[in-house]
Amino acid sequence: MKREALSGGHSARAEVCYEEPEGARWHDLHVEPLHNESGDIVGLTCASIDVTERKEGEAHLRLLLRELTHRSKNLLAVIQAMARQTARHAGSIDGFLTQFGARLHALAASHDFWCAKAGMGLRSAN
C-alpha cells in the first residue's frame, strides 16, 4: 500500500487482519501521499483504525443469517408436508382451507411455545 501511494501519488485503503497472541485483530488502513509546496511527494500519512469488533459483528450476523435460512427452509418443508397430507384427506377445497388453516394455527402456537420456552419471548400476532 505504501509503495502504491508513493509511486502512483494516490491514496490507498484496505482492511487487514493481523494475527496476535490474543487472536486476530482487524485494522482499516488508510495511506495517503504527503506533498510539499511544489507538489512533490515527500512522505506518507497513515492511519489505522481497529475494526475488530465490527468484523466480529459482521461474522456473527452472517452466522445468524445462515441459521435463519436453514430454519426457514425446514419450516417450509414442514408446511409443504402439512399441505400434502391435508389435501389427501380433505373432501373439498373449503374443507382443505379449514383444515390447513387449523394446522397452520397449531404450528404457529407450537412455535410460540418453544420460542417462549427458550427465553426468546416471541408471540404471534394472532
DAZIBEL-V525470 format. One line per field, one symbol per residue. ss: DSSP state (@ for helix, = for strand, . for the rest). Layout:
BEGIN
ss = ???
END
This chain:
BEGIN
ss = .@@@@@@@...=========..=============.....==========.@@@@@@@@@@@@@@@@@@@@@@@@@@@@@@@@@@@@@@...@@@@@@@@@@@@@@@@@@@@@@@@@.........
END
